[in-house]
Amino acid sequence: MNIYRLLRICLQAVEILAASSYILLRFSQTLSKRSTGRKVLFATISFFSILTVVAIIFRSCNLGAWYLPIQTIEYTWVIILLELTISVLALDAFRLLLHISKKKKCWIKQHDIRIRRIYYPITILISCLIAVYGYIHFSNPVIKEVTFELNKPVPDWKIIAVSDIHCGTMSKKTLEKHIQTINEQDPDLVLLLGDQAVVNWKDLQKMGYADVFQQIQAKKGVYAINGNHEYIHGYVHNPDPEFRQWAKNFKIKTLEDRAITIDQQLVLIGRDDTSIVHRKKLNELCYNTDPTLPIIILDHSPLDLHSAQQIGADIQLSGHTHNGQVFPVNWIGQIKSRLKGGLFYGYTRKGQTQFYVTAGLGGSGAPIRIGTDGEIVVIKLKHTD
């Protein structure tokens, strides 16, 4: 585990414990010190919050499929906690405005405790209902059509790109449904942009996901790159002979830091994820490729933008961000990326190179989406003079 990941785990743990303490403080203020409700509240919030911290730590390990239900429960709690925190903060902001206002006598001020005793249970109910909605919405992605205009001859292909499927978080049944949708698009080429799974390759077979992936139908083939979860769960440059044989029979060609030319019409460059420190430079990967052909880079994390521009790549496709997955993380992510001049979601053009960051098809931690859509991206290449 590197220092960056360790610091990130510590920060997430602090955030969870701080939010839990804040909610516990506010809710307990409306209950008597010896009441059963106060004891139940303290036990429930403490239990889920501590287990969530443990789940965050364990998530960085290559654990078996037994861990997945625990992860789902704990990350569902994180989302409920997030919605509760927003609701309570909103009420506290309103109470603060009343406190600093010149109006001395106010019915709301006089009945503060009574209002909060009504408001807090309602926020719990609404937060739980939002989580239920998120579970339902998760299984209904949108078809996102994106056209890239290039000043090169382009093949008349329909290309499907999906990222962050997260098998393990996503059920086998849901994956089957999505692959059926992909096949209905009659694609020429299917591109998997990393984080296909959050389980190791043996569990991927045992749980039946591998068989479902092999149902993808694409005339020119299915190509994949590794994301950070493939790195965590042992898919990347795995020397195990059994794994290599399995990967060979998997019918999905994984581009581990290499470039290929498909039918002398299009160049695909698949990059190792940025979680791998010693990945090759782009100019090394495209050394023997034809620059007159469309060049598409597959890079799981939308971080290394300059290299794509430097080699004159036409398109870079990425995922990883999930477009925040839940509100308001999507808004916060967009604001942060714009301030830093980076990418978080959607289409951007920088010089000659066009970038698209997809929200992904699956989700991280729990199968929930709130305020964002899962995506199956349908790409069309168009030649312009």
DOLONU-77180 format. One record per residue (C-alpha): x, y, z; residue in three letters. Coordinates in pm, whole numbers, padded with zeros to 5 digits. Layout:
// DOLONU-77180
BATOR     px     py     pz   r
BATOR      X      Y      Z ALA
...
***
This chain:
// DOLONU-77180
BATOR     px     py     pz   r
BATOR  00000  00000  00000 MET
BATOR  00156  00333 -00107 ASN
BATOR  00158  00652  00101 ILE
BATOR -00106  00822 -00115 TYR
BATOR -00355  00539 -00066 ARG
BATOR -00284  00526  00307 LEU
BATOR -00344  00901  00342 LEU
BATOR -00664  00871  00140 ARG
BATOR -00793  00592  00367 ILE
BATOR -00713  00802  00676 CYS
BATOR -00892  01104  00530 LEU
BATOR -01201  00899  00444 GLN
BATOR -01205  00749  00795 ALA
BATOR -01184  01095  00952 VAL
BATOR -01469  01221  00728 GLU
BATOR -01694  00928  00824 ILE
BATOR -01627  00964  01196 LEU
BATOR -01671  01343  01186 ALA
BATOR -02005  01320  01002 ALA
BATOR -02126  01045  01236 SER
BATOR -02030  01245  01545 SER
BATOR -02208  01553  01411 TYR
BATOR -02530  01360  01336 ILE
BATOR -02513  01181  01672 LEU
BATOR -02467  01512  01856 LEU
BATOR -02758  01684  01683 ARG
BATOR -03000  01391  01710 PHE
BATOR -02914  01320  02075 SER
BATOR -02983  01684  02172 GLN
BATOR -03354  01619  02117 THR
BATOR -03361  01309  02340 LEU
BATOR -03333  01273  02716 SER
BATOR -03000  01137  02841 LYS
BATOR -03142  00811  02978 ARG
BATOR -03396  00740  02704 SER
BATOR -03394  00411  02514 THR
BATOR -03406  00602  02186 GLY
BATOR -03081  00781  02267 ARG
BATOR -02909  00450  02349 LYS
BATOR -03037  00287  02029 VAL
BATOR -02931  00591  01826 LEU
BATOR -02580  00589  01973 PHE
BATOR -02538  00213  01922 ALA
BATOR -02666  00220  01561 THR
BATOR -02460  00513  01438 ILE
BATOR -02147  00396  01620 SER
BATOR -02181  00039  01488 PHE
BATOR -02228  00135  01123 PHE
BATOR -01965  00408  01131 SER
BATOR -01695  00188  01282 ILE
BATOR -01776 -00093  01038 LEU
BATOR -01762  00157  00751 THR
BATOR -01410  00260  00851 VAL
BATOR -01313 -00108  00861 VAL
BATOR -01475 -00157  00518 ALA
BATOR -01273  00132  00373 ILE
BATOR -00950 -00023  00501 ILE
BATOR -01039 -00373  00377 PHE
BATOR -01145 -00241  00038 ARG
BATOR -00784 -00172 -00054 SER
BATOR -00702 -00541 -00007 CYS
BATOR -00754 -00825 -00255 ASN
BATOR -01034 -00988 -00057 LEU
BATOR -01264 -01266 -00169 GLY
BATOR -01627 -01242 -00276 ALA
BATOR -01742 -01305  00084 TRP
BATOR -01664 -00940  00157 TYR
BATOR -01898 -00792 -00106 LEU
BATOR -02224 -00794  00099 PRO
BATOR -02044 -00620  00387 ILE
BATOR -01909 -00358  00147 GLN
BATOR -02255 -00298  00000 THR
BATOR -02415 -00247  00343 ILE
BATOR -02143 -00014  00465 GLU
BATOR -02133  00205  00154 TYR
BATOR -02511  00228  00159 THR
BATOR -02467  00365  00510 TRP
BATOR -02213  00619  00379 VAL
BATOR -02468  00748  00128 ILE
BATOR -02746  00767  00390 ILE
BATOR -02503  00945  00624 LEU
BATOR -02415  01193  00347 LEU
BATOR -02781  01279  00284 GLU
BATOR -02847  01309  00660 LEU
BATOR -02549  01541  00703 THR
BATOR -02669  01768  00421 ILE
BATOR -03019  01786  00570 SER
BATOR -02900  01863  00923 VAL
BATOR -02650  02121  00797 LEU
BATOR -02931  02292  00605 ALA
BATOR -03142  02316  00922 LEU
BATOR -02846  02441  01125 ASP
BATOR -02775  02710  00866 ALA
BATOR -03138  02822  00889 PHE
BATOR -03123  02823  01270 ARG
BATOR -02805  03031  01257 LEU
BATOR -02972  03290  01034 LEU
BATOR -03259  03314  01281 LEU
BATOR -03017  03347  01570 HIS
BATOR -02834  03644  01418 ILE
BATOR -03152  03810  01296 SER
BATOR -03287  04114  01479 LYS
BATOR -03621  03951  01543 LYS
BATOR -03616  03862  01912 LYS
BATOR -03947  03679  01938 LYS
BATOR -03994  03406  01686 CYS
BATOR -04219  03101  01700 TRP
BATOR -03949  02885  01537 ILE
BATOR -03693  02992  01798 LYS
BATOR -03933  02920  02081 GLN
BATOR -04014  02570  01953 HIS
BATOR -03666  02475  01834 ASP
BATOR -03646  02137  02009 ILE
BATOR -03999  02038  01905 ARG
BATOR -03927  02125  01541 ILE
BATOR -03606  01925  01543 ARG
BATOR -03782  01625  01699 ARG
BATOR -04012  01623  01395 ILE
BATOR -03750  01723  01137 TYR
BATOR -03484  01464  01222 TYR
BATOR -03705  01151  01184 PRO
BATOR -03831  01292  00853 ILE
BATOR -03472  01333  00730 THR
BATOR -03398  00971  00823 ILE
BATOR -03701  00852  00627 LEU
BATOR -03619  01069  00324 ILE
BATOR -03251  00962  00326 SER
BATOR -03353  00595  00328 CYS
BATOR -03604  00655  00044 LEU
BATOR -03334  00832 -00157 ILE
BATOR -03109  00527 -00111 ALA
BATOR -03390  00299 -00234 VAL
BATOR -03437  00525 -00538 TYR
BATOR -03061  00508 -00597 GLY
BATOR -03074  00127 -00607 TYR
BATOR -03354  00133 -00865 ILE
BATOR -03191  00406 -01075 HIS
BATOR -02857  00222 -01074 PHE
BATOR -02997 -00053 -01299 SER
BATOR -03123  00189 -01566 ASN
BATOR -02832  00345 -01754 PRO
BATOR -02872  00582 -02048 VAL
BATOR -02745  00540 -02403 ILE
BATOR -02507  00833 -02453 LYS
BATOR -02428  00916 -02818 GLU
BATOR -02102  01099 -02882 VAL
BATOR -01971  01204 -03225 THR
BATOR -01603  01283 -03277 PHE
BATOR -01514  01487 -03585 GLU
BATOR -01166  01411 -03723 LEU
BATOR -00975  01555 -04017 ASN
BATOR -00866  01202 -04114 LYS
BATOR -01036  00920 -04304 PRO
BATOR -01238  00725 -04046 VAL
BATOR -01395  00380 -04051 PRO
BATOR -01774  00364 -04062 ASP
BATOR -01793  00177 -03732 TRP
BATOR -02024  00194 -03436 LYS
BATOR -01806  00186 -03126 ILE
BATOR -01938  00113 -02777 ILE
BATOR -01739  00228 -02474 ALA
BATOR -01820  00138 -02114 VAL
BATOR -01620  00191 -01799 SER
BATOR -01635  00100 -01431 ASP
BATOR -01866 -00199 -01457 ILE
BATOR -01748 -00311 -01111 HIS
BATOR -01859 -00674 -01121 CYS
BATOR -01918 -00764 -00762 GLY
BATOR -02089 -00435 -00689 THR
BATOR -02299 -00495 -00999 MET
BATOR -02492 -00823 -00991 SER
BATOR -02460 -01087 -01260 LYS
BATOR -02825 -01038 -01356 LYS
BATOR -02775 -00663 -01405 THR
BATOR -02461 -00724 -01612 LEU
BATOR -02654 -00964 -01837 GLU
BATOR -02917 -00697 -01892 LYS
BATOR -02654 -00436 -01984 HIS
BATOR -02470 -00668 -02223 ILE
BATOR -02798 -00744 -02396 GLN
BATOR -02843 -00366 -02441 THR
BATOR -02490 -00339 -02582 ILE
BATOR -02553 -00622 -02828 ASN
BATOR -02878 -00459 -02940 GLU
BATOR -02671 -00163 -03059 GLN
BATOR -02500 -00400 -03308 ASP
BATOR -02149 -00261 -03236 PRO
BATOR -01846 -00308 -03456 ASP
BATOR -01608 -00251 -03166 LEU
BATOR -01654 -00265 -02789 VAL
BATOR -01409 -00090 -02554 LEU
BATOR -01394 -00163 -02179 LEU
BATOR -01222  00126 -02003 LEU
BATOR -01113 -00036 -01678 GLY
BATOR -01251 -00140 -01339 ASP
BATOR -01443 -00425 -01496 GLN
BATOR -01439 -00607 -01161 ALA
BATOR -01392 -00558 -00788 VAL
BATOR -01321 -00928 -00732 VAL
BATOR -01019 -01137 -00827 ASN
BATOR -01019 -01338 -01150 TRP
BATOR -01100 -01670 -00982 LYS
BATOR -01411 -01523 -00819 ASP
BATOR -01502 -01365 -01153 LEU
BATOR -01525 -01718 -01294 GLN
BATOR -01694 -01878 -00992 LYS
BATOR -01964 -01609 -00978 MET
BATOR -02040 -01650 -01348 GLY
BATOR -01933 -01303 -01461 TYR
BATOR -01670 -01434 -01701 ALA
BATOR -01932 -01630 -01896 ASP
BATOR -02153 -01322 -01921 VAL
BATOR -01868 -01106 -02055 PHE
BATOR -01813 -01359 -02332 GLN
BATOR -02166 -01288 -02459 GLN
BATOR -02057 -00946 -02590 ILE
BATOR -02090 -00943 -02969 GLN
BATOR -01869 -00707 -03171 ALA
BATOR -01758 -00758 -03531 LYS
BATOR -01408 -00613 -03479 LYS
BATOR -01360 -00751 -03128 GLY
BATOR -01373 -00649 -02762 VAL
BATOR -01075 -00464 -02617 TYR
BATOR -01012 -00374 -02253 ALA
BATOR -00768 -00187 -02035 ILE
BATOR -00695 -00226 -01667 ASN
BATOR -00813  00019 -01405 GLY
BATOR -00711  00069 -01045 ASN
BATOR -00928 -00223 -00931 HIS
BATOR -00762 -00463 -01174 GLU
BATOR -00436 -00350 -01014 TYR
BATOR -00569 -00411 -00661 ILE
BATOR -00721 -00750 -00745 HIS
BATOR -00426 -00900 -00930 GLY
BATOR -00515 -00878 -01300 TYR
BATOR -00228 -00652 -01404 VAL
BATOR  00076 -00828 -01556 HIS
BATOR -00014 -01141 -01359 ASN
BATOR  00261 -01405 -01413 PRO
BATOR  00046 -01695 -01287 ASP
BATOR  00032 -01951 -01576 PRO
BATOR -00326 -02040 -01483 GLU
BATOR -00426 -01674 -01507 PHE
BATOR -00250 -01629 -01839 ARG
BATOR -00433 -01929 -01983 GLN
BATOR -00764 -01799 -01847 TRP
BATOR -00700 -01454 -01994 ALA
BATOR -00616 -01611 -02330 LYS
BATOR -00949 -01797 -02337 ASN
BATOR -01146 -01498 -02210 PHE
BATOR -01210 -01365 -02564 LYS
BATOR -01146 -01008 -02449 ILE
BATOR -00812 -00864 -02560 LYS
BATOR -00653 -00663 -02279 THR
BATOR -00412 -00390 -02388 LEU
BATOR -00152 -00367 -02114 GLU
BATOR  00048 -00061 -02216 ASP
BATOR  00053 -00141 -02587 ARG
BATOR -00085 -00024 -02919 ALA
BATOR -00257 -00220 -03195 ILE
BATOR -00390 -00135 -03539 THR
BATOR -00732 -00279 -03625 ILE
BATOR -00790 -00369 -03992 ASP
BATOR -00541 -00098 -04095 GLN
BATOR -00814  00158 -04021 GLN
BATOR -00777  00260 -03658 LEU
BATOR -00507  00267 -03390 VAL
BATOR -00595  00172 -03032 LEU
BATOR -00352  00251 -02751 ILE
BATOR -00432  00089 -02416 GLY
BATOR -00257  00237 -02115 ARG
BATOR -00186  00085 -01776 ASP
BATOR -00363  00285 -01507 ASP
BATOR -00190  00570 -01326 THR
BATOR -00193  00354 -01010 SER
BATOR  00098  00170 -01175 ILE
BATOR  00398  00392 -01122 VAL
BATOR  00621  00256 -01400 HIS
BATOR  00395  00262 -01703 ARG
BATOR  00546  00331 -02045 LYS
BATOR  00547  00671 -02211 LYS
BATOR  00294  00729 -02487 LEU
BATOR  00556  00809 -02750 ASN
BATOR  00706  00463 -02688 GLU
BATOR  00369  00293 -02737 LEU
BATOR  00287  00465 -03067 CYS
BATOR  00638  00439 -03214 TYR
BATOR  00541  00198 -03496 ASN
BATOR  00185  00321 -03555 THR
BATOR  00057  00507 -03861 ASP
BATOR -00014  00872 -03768 PRO
BATOR -00249  00911 -04067 THR
BATOR -00496  00672 -03902 LEU
BATOR -00735  00778 -03623 PRO
BATOR -00558  00728 -03288 ILE
BATOR -00772  00646 -02985 ILE
BATOR -00617  00625 -02639 ILE
BATOR -00784  00424 -02365 LEU
BATOR -00672  00552 -02024 ASP
BATOR -00883  00465 -01720 HIS
BATOR -00808  00779 -01516 SER
BATOR -00843  01118 -01692 PRO
BATOR -00520  01257 -01551 LEU
BATOR -00244  01242 -01812 ASP
BATOR -00388  01482 -02073 LEU
BATOR -00068  01648 -02190 HIS
BATOR  00086  01323 -02321 SER
BATOR -00216  01257 -02545 ALA
BATOR -00186  01605 -02694 GLN
BATOR  00189  01571 -02728 GLN
BATOR  00171  01267 -02957 ILE
BATOR -00117  01413 -03159 GLY
BATOR -00377  01159 -03049 ALA
BATOR -00724  01223 -03186 ASP
BATOR -00933  01086 -02898 ILE
BATOR -00880  00980 -02539 GLN
BATOR -01151  00783 -02359 LEU
BATOR -01152  00757 -01979 SER
BATOR -01373  00673 -01683 GLY
BATOR -01288  00627 -01314 HIS
BATOR -01473  00932 -01176 THR
BATOR -01829  00785 -01202 HIS
BATOR -01935  01151 -01239 ASN
BATOR -01937  01148 -00859 GLY
BATOR -02202  00872 -00857 GLN
BATOR -02417  01052 -00597 VAL
BATOR -02530  01408 -00536 PHE
BATOR -02364  01641 -00437 PRO
BATOR -02032  01465 -00504 VAL
BATOR -02093  01511 -00880 ASN
BATOR -02122  01890 -00842 TRP
BATOR -01820  01910 -00613 ILE
BATOR -01614  01699 -00856 GLY
BATOR -01704  01919 -01152 GLN
BATOR -01614  02238 -00965 ILE
BATOR -01280  02097 -00843 LYS
BATOR -01182  01971 -01188 SER
BATOR -01262  02306 -01353 ARG
BATOR -01057  02496 -01096 LEU
BATOR -00764  02262 -01161 LYS
BATOR -00810  02262 -01540 GLY
BATOR -00868  01887 -01541 GLY
BATOR -01147  01655 -01652 LEU
BATOR -01422  01496 -01447 PHE
BATOR -01709  01413 -01679 TYR
BATOR -01816  01470 -02037 GLY
BATOR -01661  01599 -02359 TYR
BATOR -01365  01837 -02381 THR
BATOR -01132  01939 -02661 ARG
BATOR -00776  02045 -02591 LYS
BATOR -00592  02143 -02907 GLY
BATOR -00617  01861 -03160 GLN
BATOR -00713  01599 -02902 THR
BATOR -01073  01531 -02800 GLN
BATOR -01145  01380 -02460 PHE
BATOR -01449  01203 -02325 TYR
BATOR -01482  01095 -01962 VAL
BATOR -01776  00862 -01910 THR
BATOR -01977  00836 -01588 ALA
BATOR -01932  00460 -01612 GLY
BATOR -02185  00181 -01614 LEU
BATOR -02156  00052 -01257 GLY
BATOR -02078  00203 -00922 GLY
BATOR -01828  00198 -00641 SER
BATOR -01903  00039 -00306 GLY
BATOR -02280  00012 -00339 ALA
BATOR -02509 -00025 -00644 PRO
BATOR -02657  00322 -00600 ILE
BATOR -02674  00628 -00826 ARG
BATOR -02830  00954 -00714 ILE
BATOR -02826  01259 -00940 GLY
BATOR -02611  01083 -01201 THR
BATOR -02675  00828 -01476 ASP
BATOR -02487  00513 -01565 GLY
BATOR -02378  00525 -01930 GLU
BATOR -02335  00304 -02233 ILE
BATOR -02146  00534 -02470 VAL
BATOR -02215  00495 -02844 VAL
BATOR -01932  00655 -03043 ILE
BATOR -01948  00764 -03405 LYS
BATOR -01642  00884 -03596 LEU
BATOR -01703  01153 -03859 LYS
BATOR -01459  01279 -04121 HIS
BATOR -01440  01657 -04173 THR
BATOR -01232  01849 -04426 ASP
***
